[in-house]
Amino acid sequence: MSEQAVPERVEHWWERFLARRGSALTEKDVTVVEAPQLRRATAAAAIGNCMEWYDFGVYSYLAATIGAVFYPGGNPATQLLASFATFAAAFLVRPLGGLFFGPLGDRIGRTKVLATTMLVMAVGTFAIGIIPSYRAIGIAAPILLLLARLVQGFSTGGEYGGASTFTAEYAPDRRRGFFCSFLDFGTFIGYAIGSGVVTIMTMLLSHDAMLSWGWRIPFLVAGPMGAIGLYIRLKLEDTPAFKTQLDEHQGNLDVHQKSGARLLRDTLAHYWRPLLVCVGLVLLYNVTNYMVTSYLPTYLTKEMHRSDGFADALILMAMLFVVATITFVGRACDHFGRRKLFALGAIAQIAVAIPCFLLIAAGGTAAPLVGVVVLAAVLACYAGTSAATLPALFPTHIRYTAMAVGFNVSVSAFGGTTPLFTQALVSSTHDSMIPAYYLMVSGAIGLVAVAFLPETAGLPLAEAPPQVASVAEARALVRFTKRIMARLRELRAERRAVLRGESDV
């Protein structure tokens, strides 16, 4: 770690930190996460997240079919709205899941909670696949579907906040954006697998076959996938940051003695400013996310009158684009900073929303493809940056709690409701540009949040020691801090000399 390789902003942070500390770092002050352990933790979190979000995402790709199976009495528009209402209901319980799993993750550790969320999600998804249709059991069918969705939503309330906390606490400071981008890489791989499965089945099966039994298969796959994900997560060690706090308090971390309610009160009382920033950034990310992944397939089929296969294939292309670019965005946010990537995405979203939906509404294949891919590029700006940015807003002892609350409140209020609200507005106004306006408003709100976002690229997490990926990096960091301390001592000596000279005069 040479001084020339350190951005001026990061160097100034170290100067302030070392001035308060009063001494340079030693190798004991630096946490080393060796490459094999780092790769294993990153891959395990990403794979688990992939399976979790495959489960959650399949529903959105089958929204129209599910509407016909469980709400057959209404017209297609009513069926779709009912299906999206059930989709949105899962988001209403996400904050409850966050309130339950978040404090638990701060008290007993990240890995145990993440294994639990994996198991609960798999059970909820598998259950959807075995629920009889409305024609078989009547009103009990949509009630059971709603209960299964609530189970999914409760599980997801502890998933992203925990997985992003886990990954951020394992990643080295200088490459946190890159390693954390693999978490959302897993998310979009899960989405893409779900989209691919549905697309292939739509192409291979007749409409009647899909309504009769074909729609169940993507949900039933969740059973074995969940077992694999659970096995992977149970093999993970807890994060260095969490274990460091345990060591510092001789295994009796104060937060262990706090109830979930106390942790929540402390978070709201002392960290409400970063919580608001978190809510704004999550709104920006997830309105775009659910507009592209959950609403666009329906928009293309119901409003633009394109085929199911065309719509599914188009969204699959968008997801693959995000997957292909997301780790490059993660590298970029390490180099240029988190704020610049979020600001770039928000400004672009405001500028291209209307042109993109005009392209999506055009005939043929090329224009809609361009429109969807441009929106996917905007989405990638957030997806490659969020998992490194949001956990860094909070200290270790309440990080899981704060992430679970801030992320889930925002997703529930704004992200997961995007398909329902957008479809309702389009149906009532008959204005096909409503989705574009919705994106523009979220982009403007996101810009406000970015204005208050502290830049954390390249810096240690709050309450965590500096973290690197090798012993050589640790030694280089120690040498770097010694050079800064030498410079600080020289500056202090010069100031004392100046003060003595002024006193003599």
N, C-alpha and C positions, 0 to 999 in steps of 0.2 A: 504494500500500500504506500505509494509515493505521494508526496505532497502535491505533485503536479496532477495526479489522478483524482484529487479530491475537489469537488466543486466548492467555490468560494462560500456559498451558503452553508455547506456542511462544515467547512473549516471554522467559520464563525461560531457555529453551534458548539463545536468542540472547545473553542477558546472560552466561551461562557461556562460550559460544563466544568472544564478543568480549573478555571478561576474559582468557582465555587468549591470544587473538591479540594484544591490546594496541592495536588500531586498528580504525577502521570500515572497511567494504568500499569499494572503488572499483568503477567500472563494469567495469573489466577483470577483477575477481574474480567477476563474475556471468555465467553462461552464458545466452545468449538463444536460444531455439529459436522462430523465427518461426512464426506460425500455419500458413502453407501447408506448411512442412516438417513441423511437428508432426502435422497432419492426414494428410499423405501417409504418414508412418512408422506412425502408429496404424492407419490403414486397411489398409496393406500387411500389417502383422503380424496383424491380425484376419482378413483375407481368407485369408492363408496358413494360419492356425490353423483357420479354418473348413473348408478343404479337407482339412487333415490329420485333423481329428477326424470329418469325414464318413467318410473312409476307415476310421478305426478303429472308429467307432460302428456302421456298417452290420452288422458281424458280430453284434453283440448283438441287433439286431432280427430277424435271421434264424437265431438259435441253434437253434430247434426244427427248422426246415427243413434246416439244415446237418447236424444230428444224423441226420436220416433219410437224407440223401444220402451221407454219409461213414461212418456207423456203422449200417448197415441191419440188422445181425444181432440187435441187442438189442431189448428192449421200449422203449416211449417214454421211460420214466424213465431207463433206462440210456443211451439215445441222448442225452438232454438233458444228463445228467451228463458224458458224454464230450465233448459239444460245449462245455460250460462249462469242462471241464478244458483243452481246446485254447485256449479264450478266456483262461483264467488263465495258460497257459504263456507267452503273450506278455508278461505282466507279470513273469515270472521273469527275463527277459533285459533288462528295462528298466534295472535298475541297471548292467548291463554297457554298455548304450548311454549311460547317464549318465556312467559312468567314462571312456568313450571321447570323447564329444562335449563334456562339461563342461570338462575341462582344455583341449581344443582351442579352445573358444570363448573362454577366457581368454587363450590364447596368440596366436591369429591373428585374433580378432574374432568378433563375434556373427553378422554377416550371412552370411558364407561357410558357417558351420556350419548355420544355419537353412535355407539353400538346399539343402544336402546332405540334411538330414532330410526336406525336402519331397519330393525326388526318390526317396529310398529308400522312403518310405512309399507313394508312388504305385506303385512297382514291385511292392512286396509285396501291395498290395491288388488290383492288376490281375491278378497271378498267381493269386490265389484264384479269380477269375472264369473262368480257363481250365483249371483242374485237372479232369481227368475224374473221374467218380463212382466209388464203390467197385465198383459192378457192372461198370464198364468196365475198371478196371485193378487191382482188388483192394486189398490192403493198402497198395500204393503211394499210393493216394488220400489216406487220412488222414495218411500220413507227409509227403506234399507239402503238405497243408494245414497241418500243424504247422510245417513249415519256413517257409511264407509268413507264418504268424502270428509266428514268431520274428523274421523280418525286420521286420515291422510294429512289434513290441515294441522291437527294437533302435533303430529310428528314433525312436519316441516317447520313448525315454529321453533324447534330446537336445532334444525339442521344447518342452514347456511351460516347463522351466527356462530355456531360451534365449529363448523368445518373451516370457516375463514379464520377464526381465532386460532384453531389448531395449526393451520398452515402458516399463518403469519408468525406464530411463536416458534416455529421450527426453522423458518427461513433466515439466512444470513442478512444482515442489515442492508448491505450494498446491492443485493439481488432479490430483495423481498418481492418486488413487482413481478419479476420473471417467475419465481417459484409459485407465488400465489395465483398467478394467471392460470396455472394448471388446474386449480379448483374449478373455475368457470369453464375451462376447457372440458373438464369432466361433465359439467352441467350441460353444455351444448352437445357433447357427444351423446349424452343420455337423451336429450331432445331429438337429436338427429336419428338415433337408433329407433326411438318411438315413432318418429315421422316416417322413417324408412320401412318399418314393419307395417304400419298402416297403409302406406303408399303401395307396397307390394301386394298386400292383401286386397286392396281396392281394385288393383289391376287384375288379379288372378280370380277373384270371386265375383259372382253376380251381385246385384243390389239386394236381391232377396236372401241370398246366402249370408251376406254381411249382416243384414237385419236379424236373421234367424240365429246364427251361431258364430259367424266370423269375427264379430266385434269383441267376443270374449277372449280370444286367444292372446292379444297383447297384454291383457290384464293377468291372465293365468301364468304367463311367463314370469311375473313378478315373484312367484314363490321360490323357484330355484335361484333366481338372481339375488333375492334378499338373503338367502342362506349363504351365498358366496360373499356378499358384502358384509354380512355379520361376522363371518370367519376372518375376513381381512381386518376389520376394525378391532376385533378382540385381540389381534396380534400386535397392535400398536402400543408403544410406550407413550406415557404422557409427555407434554412439551417441556423443553428446558426451562422456560420462563415460569411455568407452574411449579415445577420441581424445585427451582431456585427459591421461590417463596416458601415452600415447605421446609427446605433446609435452613433458611434464615430464621425460622421460628421453631426449630427443633421438632418438625413434624406436627406442630400444633398451630397451624395458620389461624389467625384471628377470624378470618372470614368463615372458617368451618363452624365457628360458634354462633354465627349470625343466621337468623332465619331468612327465608326467601323474601319475606316482607321487609325485613330490615335492609337487606341488600338493595332491594328496589327503592326504598326510601332514600338511602344514601346516594344511589345513582341519580335519582330525580333531583335531589337537593343540591348536589355538588357538581353534577356533570350535565346539567340541562342544556348548556350552550352547545357542547359537542353532540349531544343527542339531537338537537334541532338540525345541525349540519348533516348528521347521519340521515335523518328523515328526509331532508331535501335531496341529498344525493341518491338515496334509494328510490325516491319518487322518480327522479330523472331516469335512472337505470331501468326500473321495472315497468314504468308506463311504456317505454320503448320496447322492452323485452316482451311483455305480454301482448302488445299491439302486433308485433311481428310473429311471435310464436303461436299465440292463441287466437287472435282475432282475424288476422289476414287470411287464413284458410277459409273461414266462414265468409268473410267479405268478398273473396274471389268467387265463391260458389253462389252465394245468395244475392249479392248486390251486382256483381259483374257477370253472373250467369256462366261462369267457366266450370269445367268438369271437376269432380272431386280429385281425379288423378292429376290434372294439371295443377290444381291448387296445392296439393300435397307435395308434388315434385318441386314446385317453385319455392315453397318454404324449406324443403329439404336442401335445396341449393343455397339458400340464405344461411341455414345453420352450418353447412359445410364451409361456407365462406368465413363465418365467425370462427369456427374451429381452426381454419387454416391461418388466420391472422392474429388470434388472441395472444399467443405467447410473444409475438413480435411487439404487440402493444404493451405487454408486460415489461419487456426489455426497454421499450421507449420511455415508459413512465419511471423506470429506474434512472434513465439518463437525463430526461428533460424535466421530470417532476410530475407528481400526481395532478396538481392543479391545472397544468397546461393541457393535459389529456382530457380531463373532465370539461374544461372550458371549450376546447376545440370541438368536442362532441356536442355540447349544448348549443353552441353557435351554429354548427352545421345542421343540427336538428331543426332549428328555427328556420334556417335558410332553405333547406331542401324538402321539407315536409310536403308542401303543396306540389312542387314539381314531381316528387316521387309518386304521389297518389294520382296525379294526372297520367303518368307513365303506366301505373298499374291498371288504370281504367282503360287504357288504349287497347286496341285489338292486337292480335298476333301473339308472338312469344317473346321477341327480343325486348320490346319496350317494358312490359311488366317485369321481366327478369332484371333489367337495369334498375328499375325503381325499387325492387325488393332488395337487390344487392347493395344499393346505396344506403338504404335504411339499415341493412346488416352491418355496413361499415361504421355507421354511427353507433350502433349497438356495441360493436367491438371496442370502441373507445372506452365504454363504461365497463364492459365485461372483463377486459384485460387489466383494469386498474382497481376495481372496487375491493377485491379481497385483500389487497395490500393497504388500501387507504382507510377503510372503515375501522378495522381493529386498532389501528394506530391512533385513533382518536381517544382511546380510553386506556387507563392503567390496568395492570394484570389482575388485580384483586377483584375488579368488577367488569372485566372485559367481556366475558361471556354473557353476563346479565345485560349489560348496556347494549351489546350487539343484538341480543335476542329481542329486547324491547324496541330499540330504535328501528331495526330492520323490519320486524314483523308489523309494528304499528303502521309504518309507511306502506309496506306491501299490501296489507289488508285494506287500508283506506283508499289507496290509489292504484297500486299495480294489479292486484287480482280482480278488482272491479272494472278494469279497463274494457274487457270484452263486453260485459253486461251494459255498462253505461254507454259505450260507443254504439253498440247495436241498438239500444233503446233510442238514442238520439238520432241515429240514421233512420230508424223506422218511423219516428214521429215527425222529423223534419224533411225526410226524403232528400237530404243533402249528402251526396256521396263524399264530400270533402270534410265531413265532421272528423274523421280520424286524423287528418292533417292538422286541423285546428287544435285538436286535443294534444298532439305531439308538440305543437308550437308553444302552447301554454305550459306544458311540463318542462320544455327547454328553458323558458324564461324563469320558472321557479328554480330550476337547477342552477342557473347562472347566479342567482342570489346566494344559494348555498355555497357555490364555489368561491364567491367573494369572501366568505368567512372560513374557508378551509385552510388550516395550517399545512404547510408543506413538510412532509415527513420522509420523503425519499432519501435513502442513504443513512437514516438516523436510527438509533436503537429505539425499541418500543419503550413506552413509559413504564417505569418500575421493573425493567428488565435490563440485565447487563448487556454490554455490546456483544454481538453474535457474529461469528465468521464461519467459513466453511473449511478451514484447515489450520494446522498449527503455524504454518508459514504466514498465513494472513494475520493470525493473532500476534505473532512477533512483529510483523510490519506495523500493525496498529499500535503496539506498545512503543515502537520507535517513533512513530508519528506523534504520539501524545508527548513523548519526551522532548521532541523538537519544539512543540507548541509551548510546553512548560518552560523550556529554556528561553524562548522568545518572550513569554509573559514576565519572567524574572528580569530579563533585560529591560523591558518597558517599565517595570516597577522601580528598578534601580535608576533609570533615567528620570522618572518622575520625582523620586526622592532627591536626586541631585539638583533638579530644577528648584524644588521647594527649599532645599538648603541654601542654594544661591540666592533665591529671593529673600530668605530670612536674613542672610548676611548683609544684603543690601539694605 
